[in-house]
Amino acid sequence: MKIIGITGGIGSGKTEVAKIFKKLGSKILSGDEIGKEVVEKNSSVLKKLVKSFGDEILNRDKNLNRRKLGKIAFSTVENRDKLNKIVHPYLLSNLMKKIKEYRKKGSGIVVVDAALIIEWGLQKELDYLILVESALRNRIKRLKVNLGYSQKEAMNRIKVQIKDKTRRKYADFVIRNDKDLKELRRKTVSLWKFLL
């Protein structure tokens, strides 16, 4: 059993790399998906979010509007830290539990797809850490095209994350993602074969 982390800044293509790993046969633990579960299934987390960020983060049906929360939470480093302080303890607890379950099962490759692996200190639980990097202009373009972000929203999300220079210190492998999907797939498959 190998537990491999894939990290990178928003818009770098790390989730695309995780999808390729999945097609090649690995199990995926997505930080975003686990975070979504935590917020949707844990009413105390939602209450804390509303208390910190206000009723405007809710839809009419009183469920969380993730887009509105994201806009507010990633507008400043202080707001981002506030969000992380509320959600991350639950998210990390769930993630660690799942990693331990997979370790017990014993075979194959499990990929942890999360932007904040280093900030959480999670790299210590991994066998390898892959960093996916991409030029700023490419990241902004992807966020605009794929997620409908404005230039300002894209920049707000990017600037509150740690820099790739810091991530590189912890990475075992780096995949540059500045060309097309075909090239990204080629690099990912090549790394997959090496890891096997």
C-alpha positions as CSV (number, residue, x, y, z in Angstrom):
1,M,0.0,0.0,0.0
2,K,1.3,3.4,-1.0
3,I,-0.3,6.6,0.2
4,I,0.6,9.4,-2.2
5,G,-0.3,13.1,-1.7
6,I,-1.0,15.4,-4.7
7,T,-0.8,19.0,-3.9
8,G,-0.6,22.4,-5.7
9,G,-2.1,25.8,-5.7
10,I,-5.7,26.3,-6.9
11,G,-5.9,26.0,-10.7
12,S,-2.6,24.1,-11.0
13,G,-4.2,20.9,-12.2
14,K,-3.7,18.7,-9.1
15,T,-7.2,17.4,-9.3
16,E,-6.8,16.5,-13.0
17,V,-3.6,14.5,-12.0
18,A,-5.6,12.8,-9.3
19,K,-8.3,11.9,-11.9
20,I,-5.7,10.3,-14.1
21,F,-4.4,8.3,-11.1
22,K,-7.9,7.2,-10.5
23,K,-8.3,6.0,-14.1
24,L,-5.0,4.1,-13.7
25,G,-6.6,2.2,-10.7
26,S,-5.8,4.2,-7.5
27,K,-8.3,5.1,-4.8
28,I,-8.8,8.9,-4.3
29,L,-9.3,10.8,-1.0
30,S,-10.3,14.3,-2.0
31,G,-9.8,17.1,0.6
32,D,-12.5,19.1,-1.2
33,E,-15.0,16.2,-1.1
34,I,-14.3,15.4,2.6
35,G,-14.6,19.2,3.4
36,K,-17.9,19.3,1.6
37,E,-19.2,16.3,3.6
38,V,-18.1,17.9,6.9
39,V,-20.0,21.1,6.2
40,E,-23.1,19.4,4.8
41,K,-23.4,16.6,7.4
42,N,-22.2,18.4,10.6
43,S,-24.7,21.0,11.7
44,S,-22.4,22.4,14.4
45,V,-19.8,23.3,11.7
46,L,-22.5,25.0,9.7
47,K,-23.6,27.0,12.8
48,K,-20.0,28.1,13.5
49,L,-19.7,29.2,9.8
50,V,-22.9,31.2,10.0
51,K,-21.8,32.8,13.3
52,S,-18.4,33.8,11.8
53,F,-19.5,34.8,8.3
54,G,-23.2,35.7,8.6
55,D,-26.5,34.5,7.1
56,E,-25.5,35.6,3.6
57,I,-23.5,32.3,3.2
58,L,-26.8,30.4,3.2
59,N,-29.3,29.7,0.4
60,R,-33.0,30.3,0.9
61,D,-33.4,26.7,2.0
62,K,-30.8,27.4,4.8
63,N,-28.2,25.1,3.2
64,L,-24.7,26.4,2.7
65,N,-23.9,28.4,-0.5
66,R,-20.3,27.3,-1.0
67,R,-19.7,30.0,-3.7
68,K,-20.8,32.8,-1.4
69,L,-18.8,31.4,1.5
70,G,-15.7,31.0,-0.7
71,K,-16.0,34.6,-1.9
72,I,-16.0,35.9,1.7
73,A,-13.6,33.4,3.1
74,F,-10.9,33.9,0.5
75,S,-11.2,37.7,0.3
76,T,-8.6,38.0,3.1
77,V,-6.0,35.9,4.9
78,E,-7.9,36.5,8.2
79,N,-11.2,35.2,6.8
80,R,-9.4,32.2,5.2
81,D,-7.8,31.4,8.6
82,K,-11.2,31.7,10.3
83,L,-12.7,29.3,7.8
84,N,-9.8,26.8,8.2
85,K,-10.0,27.0,12.0
86,I,-13.7,25.9,11.9
87,V,-13.6,23.2,9.1
88,H,-10.1,21.7,9.2
89,P,-10.1,19.9,12.5
90,Y,-13.2,17.9,11.4
91,L,-11.8,17.4,7.8
92,L,-8.4,16.2,9.1
93,S,-9.9,13.8,11.5
94,N,-12.0,12.3,8.7
95,L,-9.1,12.2,6.4
96,M,-6.8,10.5,8.9
97,K,-9.4,7.9,9.7
98,K,-9.7,7.1,6.0
99,I,-5.9,6.9,5.5
100,K,-5.7,4.5,8.5
101,E,-8.5,2.3,7.0
102,Y,-6.7,2.1,3.7
103,R,-3.3,1.3,5.4
104,K,-5.0,-1.7,7.1
105,K,-6.4,-3.0,3.8
106,G,-2.8,-3.1,2.5
107,S,-2.5,-3.0,-1.3
108,G,-2.6,-0.6,-4.2
109,I,-2.2,3.1,-4.3
110,V,-4.3,5.7,-2.5
111,V,-4.0,9.3,-3.6
112,V,-4.8,12.2,-1.2
113,D,-5.8,15.1,-3.4
114,A,-5.6,18.3,-1.2
115,A,-4.2,21.8,-1.6
116,L,-3.3,22.1,2.0
117,I,-1.3,18.9,2.7
118,I,1.8,20.9,3.8
119,E,-0.1,23.4,5.9
120,W,-1.8,20.5,7.7
121,G,1.6,18.7,8.2
122,L,0.0,15.7,6.4
123,Q,3.1,15.0,4.4
124,K,4.4,13.0,7.4
125,E,1.6,10.4,6.8
126,L,2.4,10.0,3.1
127,D,4.9,7.7,1.3
128,Y,5.4,10.4,-1.4
129,L,4.2,13.9,-2.2
130,I,3.6,15.1,-5.7
131,L,3.5,18.8,-6.4
132,V,1.6,20.0,-9.5
133,E,2.8,23.5,-10.6
134,S,1.6,25.8,-13.3
135,A,2.3,29.4,-14.5
136,L,0.1,32.0,-12.8
137,R,-1.5,33.0,-16.1
138,N,-2.6,29.4,-16.7
139,R,-4.0,29.0,-13.3
140,I,-6.0,32.2,-13.6
141,K,-7.3,31.2,-17.0
142,R,-8.4,27.8,-15.6
143,L,-10.2,29.4,-12.7
144,K,-12.1,31.7,-15.0
145,V,-13.0,29.1,-17.6
146,N,-13.7,26.1,-15.3
147,L,-15.1,27.8,-12.2
148,G,-16.4,31.1,-13.6
149,Y,-14.2,33.2,-11.3
150,S,-13.6,36.8,-12.0
151,Q,-9.9,38.0,-12.2
152,K,-10.2,39.4,-8.7
153,E,-11.7,36.1,-7.3
154,A,-9.0,34.1,-8.9
155,M,-6.3,36.3,-7.5
156,N,-7.8,36.3,-4.0
157,R,-7.8,32.5,-4.0
158,I,-4.3,32.3,-5.2
159,K,-2.7,34.9,-3.0
160,V,-4.0,33.4,0.3
161,Q,-2.2,30.0,-0.5
162,I,1.4,29.2,0.2
163,K,3.8,29.6,-2.7
164,D,5.1,26.7,-4.8
165,K,8.6,27.6,-3.7
166,T,7.6,26.5,-0.2
167,R,5.7,23.4,-1.4
168,R,8.8,22.3,-3.4
169,K,10.8,21.8,-0.2
170,Y,8.4,19.0,0.8
171,A,7.7,17.4,-2.6
172,D,9.3,14.2,-3.8
173,F,8.1,14.8,-7.4
174,V,7.1,17.9,-9.4
175,I,4.8,17.8,-12.4
176,R,4.7,21.0,-14.5
177,N,1.3,21.6,-16.1
178,D,1.8,24.4,-18.6
179,K,0.8,22.5,-21.8
180,D,-2.3,20.5,-22.7
181,L,-4.1,17.6,-21.1
182,K,-2.4,15.1,-23.3
183,E,1.0,16.2,-22.0
184,L,-0.2,16.2,-18.4
185,R,-1.5,12.6,-18.9
186,R,1.8,11.5,-20.4
187,K,3.8,12.9,-17.4
188,T,1.3,11.5,-14.9
189,V,1.3,8.0,-16.5
190,S,5.1,8.0,-16.5
191,L,5.2,8.9,-12.8
192,W,2.6,6.2,-12.0
193,K,4.7,3.6,-13.7
194,F,7.8,4.7,-11.7
195,L,5.8,4.6,-8.4
196,L,4.6,1.1,-9.2
